[in-house]
């Protein structure tokens, strides 16, 4: 087998499935190149490549693709359509392959497709992809099973660790649930500076993506019965699960995401007794103003905690 280099953009669903993808390709013997943390150069390049109407997350993704474009043989871009029957995901994930092909016509893309409505199963298409790369279906099956096992183990460990954090928390300190897509929460430009700032202010943080997906989807109906966007059902279900443990909620969204706006509005209407703040992120965000808003929100939570302790 010729050892191929495969680039994985550190953006969008990398933050949800990155462990799984890296383990799969590593098991196949491929050379894996993950783009660096988001920086100003990547953002600037992505903004210049994307159409104005694109959300900031897609602009960042294109910047990462550009960074990889001259460094690898292939770029890995999964094609997601429907992860569950009767549910939808954002159209940006459906059309991402075509967007990249249109902007970067010389790039070689490898992909797998997931479409539960079209009976295109993840496991089958991943094994087909692995076989195409190695000409060895047995090795491909083993690579998929091993990657799946490690991915599930990592998710379970993250959930157990977060729940231990909740159980052992110092109740004199505010506990805040950050609700956002993983590609917003953990991006070096988007959510991570916010988490770092909150921790420096003496706040404990937990994250909405750290939960069993099926549990979250089942709980989502308690807030919104008719919501059919898969990733937003998971976020709403996480809010429902963690609401009794937290002092406040911070919603993060990238401009201009319509489904995020609806999801956040539904949560704020249903959970009026829990203080919440909405932070909308774009490429022009001012760090000073953002810090002022976060400091004010933290002060509110600290006052509420003090009042409860004095009752």
Order of alpha helices (4+ residues) and beta strands (2+ residues): beta-alpha-beta-alpha-alpha-beta-beta-alpha-alpha-beta-beta-alpha-alpha-beta-alpha-alpha-beta-alpha-alpha-beta-alpha-beta-alpha
